[in-house]
Structures are given as C-alpha cells and as structure tokens.
Amino acid sequence: MQHWNTLIALHAFGAVVAVMVGAVVLRRRGKGGRVHRRLGTAWMVLMYWVVLSSFWIKQLHPGHFSWIHGLSLWTFLSLTMAYWAARTRRRDQHRAWVVGTYFGLVGAGVAAMAFPVRLAPQLLVHRPLVFLAAVVVAAALTALGVQVAQRPRRAQPQHGQSRREQGAREQARQEVAAAR
C-alpha cells in the first residue's frame, strides 16, 4: 500500500465532505435563502481547500505538477466564477458554474476510486474499517453542518435593550402566538 500523509488525508477528507455538503445544497429547495448561503459558503471553503491543497500533492510525478493540477486550476477558476456570479446576482451563471464544479468533483472522486493503485481504493481494500470510519465521520460532520446552517439567526437587541429584556419580549410574543 502506498503512503498516506496528513496533507493527502485532509485533502481526501475535504473532498468527501464537499461531495456530501454539495449534494445537500443541490437537493434542497429554497435556493438563495439563508440556509443555502450558509451551506454554499461551507461548500466553497471546502472546495477551495481541496483545490489549493492539491498543488502540494505531487505523487503522480514526484516533485512536478501533473495533468491533474490543470484540472485544479480549472476548478479554482470555476469556483471563483460561481462566487462572482452569486455576488453579482447572476443566478443562471452561478447555477451553471456550481453544478459543473460539483459534477467535476464527483467525477474526480469516481476516478480516484477507479484506479486500484490510488490511495483511496487501497485503503478500502487493506483497511476497510479506517475507510468506513472516515466516511462515517464525514457524514456526521455534514449532518452537523446542516443542523448548524438551519439554526435560526439570533435576533439582535434593539437599541437600549438588553438581551434579557429582548428574550422576555420574544417569549411573551411566542406565548401570545401559542394562545391563538
């Protein structure tokens, strides 16, 4: 089995979590809402980590960049275009760049698992419990991230009002609403 190092492990783990978070973002309704923006931001950060970390992984051609790094450059560009399109409210362009980038990520994952000499399939064959544990942890982190993203935003106290006063006022509102 080839040698894993911390960078490769974190790169692969980030990619697995990005696949999971990306699937949640693409499947959710309510595009453009608070939860979409929160999960989308998490996905973008994960993707930038995966792309940027790839430039320090040179196992294919030791000490040199390979064709895979060309795909990393393209992914960096597509992420940046997706972000720009979202910030400038170009929804159709944003969707196209994000969906293309996501399916590129999925394709890269399939390719990483398809070649038996690569580290991920070797890990699956030689240490299946470690592989399974990594996938379970990635799924748990994704679920936690979704829960955090769905939490309502805490209201800010109005001018001259303490958090305690605002909490009491909010509780009274809820009681009135429940009584109706």
N, C-alpha and C positions, 0 to 999 in steps of 0.2 A: 504494500500500500504506500502511495506517495505521502509526502509530509505535509501536514496542515500546519499553518502558523496562525497567530492571532488575527492578523490582517485578513487572511483568506477566510477564516471562520466568521469574522464580523461582517465581511463583505457578503458572504453567502447568507448569513442570518438576516442581514438587512434586506437582501433581495427577496427572501422568503416572506418576511413581514410585509414588504412592499407589495408582493403579489396578493397577499391576503387583504391588506387595507384597500388596495386598488379595487379588488373585487367588490368589497363592501361599498365603496364610493360609487362605482359604476352601477351597482344594482339598486341603490337607494333612490327613492323618489325625493322630490324637493331639491332639485339641483339649484345651487346658488344660495341656499339658506345657510344658517349658522353652522349646522352640523356638517353640511357638505364642505363649507370653507375650512372648518377645523380638521376634518379627516383629510381633505385635499392638501392642506398645508403639511400635515404629518406625512402624507404620501410623497409630496415633493421633497421634503427634507430627507426622507429615506432614500429616494431615488438619487438625489444629489450625492448622498453618502456612497451609494453603490457605484455611481459613475466615477466620482473623484477617487475613491479607494482603488478602483480598477487600474489606475495609472501606476500604482506601485506594485501591482501583481504582474510579474513577468516570467511565469513558469513555462509558457509555451516556447518562448525564445529567450532563455536566461540572459538577463541584462539588456534586453532590447524590447521595443514595442512590437506588437503583432497586429494582424488584421483586426483582431477583436477590439483593440484600442481605437480603431477607426469607427467602430460601432459605438464605442463610448463617447467619442466626440460628437457623433450624430445625436446620441441620446441627450447629451448636455445641451446641444442646440435645441432639440425638440422640447425639452423641459423648460428652457428659457423662453421659447416662443409660446408655450402653453401658459406660462406665468404672465408674460406680457399681454397675451390676448385676454386673460381673465381680468387683469388690472385695468385694461382699456375697454372692458365690456364687449369684447368681440366674441360672443358666446359660441357661434358656429366654429370659428377658428380654434378657440380654446378646446372645444369638444374634440375636434379632429386631431389636434396635437396630442391631447391627453390619451385618447383612445388608441392612437397609433403607438404612442410610447408604452402604454400598458401592454398591448399585444406584443410589442417588441420585447418587453421584459419577460412575458410568458414564453415567447419563442426562445429567448436566451436560456431560460430555465429548462425547457424541454431539451435543448441542445446540450446543456451541462449534464443532464441525466442520461442522454442517449449514448454518449461515448464511454464505454466501460473503463477507459484509462483515466478519466477525470476523477477528481477527488470525491465529489458527491456520490456517484454510484459505488465507488469503492467503499465509502463509509457505510452506505446502505447494506452492502454485501458482508463486509467484515465486522462492522459494529452496528447492527441494526437497532439496538436499544438506544445508542447515542443519537443516531439519526432520528428515531421516533421521538426521543426526548426533545431534540431541537425543534421539531415540527410542532410538538405539543406546546412548548414554551412560546413559540412564535404565534400560535393560535391564541394562547392565553393573553399575550401582550396585545394582540389585535382586538380581542374581545374587551379588554380593559380600556384600550384606546377609544373604542366605540362608545363604551359607557361614559367615559370622561367627556367625549365630544357631545354626547346627548344631554349632559347636565345643563340645566338652565343657568343662564348668567345671573349672578347675584346683583340685585339692584343696588345702585349707589345711593348713599344717603343724600337727601335733599339738603340744600344749603341751610345750615343752622340746626340740623337734626342729627342726633347720634344714631349709630347702628341699632342700638337697643330700642330707641323710640321708633325707628323705621320698622324694625321687626315686630313690635307690638302693633303698629298700624297695619302691617301686612297680615298679621294673624287675625286681627279684627275683620279685615276685608274678607279673608277666607271663611271665617265663621258666618258672616252675613251671606256670602255666596252659598255656603252649605245649607243654611236655613231656608233658602228659597226653594 
